[in-house]
Amino acid sequence: MADEPPQKLQGTANLNHESAVSDSKPAYTGKPMSFFRHMSAITGYGMTPDSLQEYRRDFDDYYADTLCKRCEENRDWLIQYSPIVRFMMDQVKEVNGSLSSENIKCLPCSKDQAGGFHPKYGILLCQNKLRDRSHTEDTMAHEMVHAYDHLRFNVDWADFKHLACSEIRASTLSGECRPYQEWMVRGQWKFLRHMEACVRRRATLSVSGHPALKGDLDAAGKIVDQVFESCYKDTRPFREVYK
Ligand SMILES: [Zn+2]
């Protein structure tokens, strides 16, 4: 066919954080981080669910600088050396976007999430929720799939089906649902089943986080089911999923 329409590029190439990031550092206002508090949290003695939550909040505040530094070091290392992160950065460039340490920001998060993508501000890495470098890598790849989708396809983030589709793709392609070694040796069939169930679960969880759904997992699950088959198969920009 000679008359195929040119691929439509969506979104803007500008993913800069503008005023989303405040550089002024708030003073620590929590309770003192004593040895006793650390030990209580580790052992569970003398901790109620409330005081444990307070401890975790204070911990994130108190160690914000350290957490931020660790997150930024991991981010910068991954930008340089991670094959999947580099691949996704190139793909985003292909669709006229630009991702770098300028618009991939490490910040503390209060919600239970590892990262986020905002069409205007770029990628958020939750410095207090990321366990280690490989968790950071999966999270960066996940959010980069959202960035790619935003630029490459006509994504309407307010449309639950669009959102669900991008979440399915992000979970499939990022590697966060890669099986552990023991699943690999049990054979391909089980591996695929695990992968699919994991993607479904994680996409449902993400979609339920949309403010309008207020954590309703049933409603989110139904939306994910509606688009699952077609979006799970859509592995662009990867040729296939080989994790
Ligand atoms: Zn997501």
Residues whose N, C-alpha, C, O or C-beta is under 5 A from the ligand:
A	BS01	ZN	E167 A170 S206
